[in-house]
Amino acid sequence: MNWWRRKPLSQRARLDFDPNAVLLEWAAGARWTIRDSFSGVQVLGATGSGKSSGSLPRIFESYLRSGYGGLFLTVKPEDRSIYERYVRNAGRFDDLRLFSPRADLRFNFIASEMEQSAEPVGLAENIMKLIMTVAELGARNNGSRGGSDNAEYFRLAAEQLCYYVLLILVLSGLEVSVPNLHRFLLSIARSREESLSDGWQQNSFCFQCLKAADKAPKSPSHLEDFKMATGFLMEEWPSMNSRTRTTVESTLTTATGSLGRGLVRDMVSAPRSNFSPSMLFDGAIVIADFPVLQYRDVGQQIQVILKYCVQRAAARRDVSRNPRGVFIGADEHQYLAVDADQVAQTTARSSHLAVVNATQSLSTYLAAFGPQSEAKVHSLLGNLQTQIFHQQTDTETIRYIQELIGRSRQFMMNGNSARGGDWLAPLFGNSSGGSAGFSETYEYELQARDLNGLAKGGPPHFTTEAIVYQGGRTFPNGRTWLPVTFMQKR
């Protein structure tokens, strides 16, 4: 693989990614291929169970040695050094790039989307989805996570407002930027009377955009879109109940406000962008060095934007021209999990996107997503075909694993014996009797003790154990699951 060191990214030849090529063997005869990687990986294991020193380095180093590009997301301050070790072990350190305030990479997510989406409707839709993803993070961090009917209504109303604002901004020909989006939102009329007043029309940025969009040439389809947006912004929105309007508006302005200031602005709304998701398709390995436990909300927002844009770019690319696999890896994934992850996973296989998510337990996910999120969590897990279970004590996760792997017919042996005596026993001895038999039952193939008793690594043996499950596959042991031992590097 010396050619990785000799050539810059722009000059590297495309690799022939044979989907049947073997990435690794979990055990003798249990091969795992490039095609398998594109179906996604979920790693579950309690704190200290050996995820970061067991299955994760085995998976990531197999990707790196096979030429994948990738994005590492960070939560803990030490994550960067861990990922750098994976890259170094795979001989790919020259391909490493840091996305960090201390490095030179900067990104403009709106400019990136505009390069890919010439169609105004598609551009407005894509940027709206990303902004709503940022709003989702903000609501979760503020404790507004509920799945009530009211919460769903407010979310849909916010999406509608954001989409129409972006559509008008795109059609107007004015700069599509976070500051302009924020300025537009704050200048929409809040009553029918205000929308008809000369003062508002002369001073409102919203009205300036509407006039510019009205004068701009439009296709018949875009004209209909313009009419719908105008009707919503000039009539429906000002007539909305003031409390509802305030709630919906604050959802968006909170998101656009955070995107337009500080490190988030500097890193992902940069005036000069020298990062593109396409770099990963040419073999770049990027560590987003904004650990959430250090940067908090800012770290979440920046990394989720990067992740979303890589997901979108992967979905759009032509893998027949460039089949290189690209991974997105996140330990402590619960801090960076969003609804868009499940949507992206539905097309990951066809876009050669290999997702690796790791967290402690199902309960960790449920706590992160909030009340009434069980269906959402199971939907996310259901689209990740390879699941690896390290030592586990969370009862919710143990039940999930048991149900996933299922029950099998098992035979139980039973027996009893009896001894008795009477007043003649001293002369003739005790009488005795007994019985034995088998019973058939269906029991979980893995019991709780099998999962909470897995080796966690460390001295004296420096091995960590796990159970590997892969949907639709029977392993050489004749089961859908396979016990695996990983040697830890000392």
N, C-alpha and C positions, 0 to 999 in steps of 0.2 A: 504493500500500500504506500510505497514511497512517493508515488506521484501526487498524493495529497499535499505533500510538503513542497513539491517542486512548482506547482502551478497555483496562481491566484484563483479565487472563486470564479471569476468571469471566464476563465479559460479551461475549466475542468470539463473533461468529456462526460457525457451522460453515461450513467451506469446501466447495465442491462439487469433490471430487477426481475429475476425469475421468481414468480410468486411461490413456486414449489421449493425454492432454495431453503435449506435448513439453517435456522438461526442458532438453535441450541437444542440440547437434549436434556429433558428434565431428569431422565434416568435412562438406562440402557433400553433402546428401542422406542422411547417416547420422544419423538422428534416434534419440534415446534418450528413452523415455517414463517416466511415473510407474509404469506397470505393470512396465516393465523394472527399475526401482529396487527393487521389492519382491522380485525374484529374487536379490538380493544381489550384492555387489561384492567382489572380492579384488584388491588391488594388490600386485605383487611388483616389487621393484627394489633393487639394491645400495645400500649407503650412499653418499649423495651423488648418486644417479641422478636426482633431481628429483621424487620423489613428492610431497613436501610443498609444492613450489612449482609443480607441474604438474597432474597429474590430480586430486589430493585437493581443492585449492581449487575447481577447476572443478565437481566433483561436489557438494561440500558447499554451495557458494554457490547452486547450482541448486536444491537442496532448500530452503534458507533462503528464497530469493526466491519459492518456490512455496508457502510457508506451513507447511512441515513443523515439527513439534516434534522435539526430539532430545536425545540424551545423548552428550556427548563424554567419552571416557575418556582419561586422561593417563598417560604413561610418563616423558617427559623434562620437566625443570623449565620449559622454554620452551614446552611444549605449550599451556598456558593462553593465552599471548599470541598464539600462532598462531591458535587457535580464536576468540579474541576478534576478531582481524582479519577472519576469515571472516564472523563475525556482523555486524560493523560494515559491511563492504563490501556486505552484503546488505540493509542498512537495518533490521536486526532487533535492535539493541542493547538496546532497551527490554524485549525478551522474555528477555534473558539472566539466568540465576540461577546463583550459584556454590554448589556443595556443598563446603564447606571449613571448617576450624576457625575461620577468620577471618570467615566469613559466618554468617547466622542459620539456614540450613536444617538440619533434623535429621530423622531417619527412624527408624521402628521397624518392622523388616521382619516381625516376628511379628504385630504389630497389623494391619499392612497385609494379610497373608495371612488373618487371622481375619475381616476385613471382607469379604473376597471368598469365603471358603470356610466357609459355615455348617455343612456336613457334616463331622463329626469325622474320618471316614476320609480325606476329601479334604484336610483341613487337615493332618493328621498326615503324609500322603504328601508334600505340597508342602514343608512345613518340613523334613522328612527329606531331600528331594532337595537343598535349599539347604545344609543343614549338611554333607551328604556332598560337595557341591561345594567348600565351604571345607576339608574334610578332604583332598580331592584336591589342592588347592593346597599344603596343609601337607606332604603326603607328597612332592610334587614338589620343593618347596624343600629338603626334608631328604634328597633323593637317593633316596627309596623310590618309584621310578617304574615299577618293573618290570611286565611283562605276564605273569608266570608264573602257573601254575595256583594256587599258594599265595596270591599277591597277589589274584587274583580271588576266591578263597574268603574271604579276610579282608574284602574289600570287601563282598561279599554278606552276610556275617555281621554286619558293622557296620551295614549298611542295615537288616537285620532287627531288630537290637537297638534302633536309633534309632527306627524306626517304632513298635515296640510300646511303648517308653517314652513317646513323644509321644501315642500313642493313649490310654494310661491317663491321662496328664496331662490330656488334653482331656476325657475322659469323667468325670474326677473333679470337674470344675468348679473346680479350683484354678487359679491364675494360670499361663498358659502363657508362660513367659519363659525366657531363657537361663540365669539363675541357678538357677531351679527344675529345668530340664532337667539342668544340671550336677550339682546336688544329688541328683537322682534316680539318675543314673548311678553316682555314688559310693556310694550306699546300697543297691544291689542285693546280695542274699545271694550269697556265693561258695562255698557248699556246701549240700547238702540239710539237714545238721544245723543250720547257722546259720539257714536259712529257717524251721525249725520251732521255734527257740528263743524263749522269752518275751522275752529281752533285745533281740534283733533286732527282733521285732515291735513292741515298745513304743517303740523309739528310731529305727527306720528310716523315713525320709521315703518311700521306695519303698512300704513296707507301708501307710503312712498314705494314700497315693494309691490304692493298690489297694482299701482299705476304702471310701474315698469313692466310687470308681468303681463298686464293687459295690452301694452303696446308691442311687446315682443312677438315675433312670428311664432305661430304654433300650428302643429298638425291638428286635424279634426279631433283626434283622441286626446291630445293635450289640452285642447280648448274645452272639452267636456270636463276634464280633470280640474282645469282652472275654475270653471263655473261652480263645481262642487266645493272647492276650497274656499272660494269667495263667499258663497252662501253660508258656509259654516262660520267663517271668521267675522262676517259683517252682520249676520242675522242670528244664527243659532247660538253661537258663543255668547254674545252680549245679552241674550234673553235667558240664559241659563240661571238657575238658582245661584245666588251669590256665594253661599257656603260651598256648594259643589264646585263652582268655578274656582274659588280660592284654593280648595284642596287639590284639584287637578293641576292648576297652574303652579302651585308650590312644589308639586312632585317634579315637574320639569325644570323649573328655575333653580331648584336645589342641585339637580344634576348638571345643568349647563353652567351654573356658577362654580361648581367644583372643578369642572373641566377647563374653565377659563382662568384659573389662577394657580400660582405657585408651581410646584414641581410637576403637577399633572399637565399644566399648560406647557411648561418648558420641554417635557419629555414626549408628549403625544399630540400636541398641537403646535409643534415647532415651526417657525417660519421657513427653516431650511431642513428638509428631511433627508437623511442619508441611510435610513433603514427601510427595508421593504420586506414583506413576507416572502417574496420570490427569492430572497437570499437563501432561505432554508431549502428551497427546491434545487439550489445549486450546491448544497452541501454545508452551508454555514450551521454552526451550533451556537445558539444564543442563550445566555443565562440572564434572565430578568432579575437583576440584583436589587430588588426592592422588598426584602423580607417583610411579610405582613406584621410579624410580631414587633418589628422595629418601626416601620413606616405607617402601620395601621391602615386607615381608610385610603390614604394616598397610594400605599403599596398595592392594595386590592384593586383600586381603579385602574392604575397603570397596567398591571398584569392582566386583568380581565380584558382590557382593550386590546392588548397585544394578542392574547389568546383568541379573542373573537375575530380579529382581522386575519390571523393565520388560518383559522377554521374557514372563513369565507374565501380566502384566496385558494386554499386547498380544494374547496368544492368547485371553484371555477376553472381550475387548470386542466389542461389536456394531458392526461397521464400517458397517452399513446406517444406523445412527443418527449415527455420527460417522466419516466416511471419511478424516479427516486422516491423512496419512502421518506416521510417526514413524521417525527413524533412530537407530542406535547406531553411533558411529564410534570406531575405535581404530587409531591408528598404533602401530607396534611391538606388534602384536596378540599376538605370541608370549608376552608377559609376562602377558596377561590371558585367554588362550584356555583354555577348559575344555570337558569333554565335553558339557555342557549346550548349548553353542553350536550343535553339529550338530543336536541335537534341535529347538531353537527354529527353526532355519532351514527345517526341513521344513514348517512351517506359516506361515512369514513372509509368503508371498504373500497368503494369505487373511486375515491379520491386519494387512496394510498396514504391515509392519515392514521398513524398508530398512537392511540391515546393510552397513557398509563396513569391511573389515579390510585393514590394510596391514602388510607385513613385508618383510624383505630377500629371503628365499629359502625353498625347501622345507627345506633343511638347517637353517634357523633354527627352523622348526616342529618338525622331528624332534628336534632337540636339546632343545627346551622340553618336549615330551611324553615323551621318554625312549625307552628300548629297546622294540622291537617295536611302534612306534606308526605305522608307515607306513600301514597300512590306516585308522587313525583320521584321519590327516592328509589322506589322499586322499578320505575320506568328507566331511570338512569342506569341502574345496575343490570337491568334486563337486556340492555343493548351492549354490554361488555361481556364477550363470550368466554374469555379466559379469566378465571377468578382464582386468586391465591389466598389461602387462609393460614396465617401464622397463629401462634398461641393466642387464645381468645378466652376472655372471662365474661364478656357482655352477653347476657342471656338472650337479648333480642337478636344479636348476631348469630348465636349458637342455634336458635330456632330457625333462622333464615337458612343457615348452612344445611341443617338437617332436612328442611323441606326441599331445598334445591337439589340435594343429592338423592333424597328419597328413602324409601323403605325397601326392604328385601325380605324374602321368606327365610325364616330362621327356625331351627329346631332346638327346643329346650328339653333337657333331660331332667326328670324328676324321680324321686324315690322316697320311700319311708320304711321304717322298721319298727317293730313293737316287741316288747318283752313283758311277760306277765308271770305271776306266780300265785300259789295258794298254800294252804297249810301242809300240803304234801310235798312242797318243793324241796325241803331238805332231804327227802327220800328219793324223789324221782327227777329233780332238777326243774329249772324254769322252762316254760313253753315259750316259743319265739315265733315271729312271723314278719314278713316284709313284702314290699312291692316296688316295682320300678317301671318307668315308661318314658315316652317322648311326647312332646306336644309341639304343634306347628303354630307359628305366629309371625306377623309382619312387624318388624321393628326398624327404627332408623339405623342406617348402615353406620353412622358415626354417632357416638354418644358424647355427652358433654365432657366426660373425662378424656376422650380422645383428642379434643380440641384444647382444653385448658391444660393438658399435660404435654403439649408439644415443646420441644427444647427451644430455649430462647437465645442460645449462643453464649459466648464468653468461656472462661476457663471452666474445666480443664480441657474440654474437647474442641472448643471454638467451632461448634456446628449449630445451625438453627434449622428447625424442621418446619415443614408446611404441608398443606394439602393443596394440590393443584386440581382444579376442575375446569373442563372445557366443554361447552355446550355442543351436543351432537357427536361426541367422540367417546369411543371406548378405548381405554389404555391397555397396554400389554398385560396388566393384571386382571383383565376382564371386567373392569369397573369403569364408571364415568369419572372416577377420582383416583388420584395417585399420590401416595406419600412420598415426599421429596426431602432430601437432606442437602443443605447448602453449607459449604465450607466457608467460614469467615476468614477474611484476610487480616493477618495480625500485623 
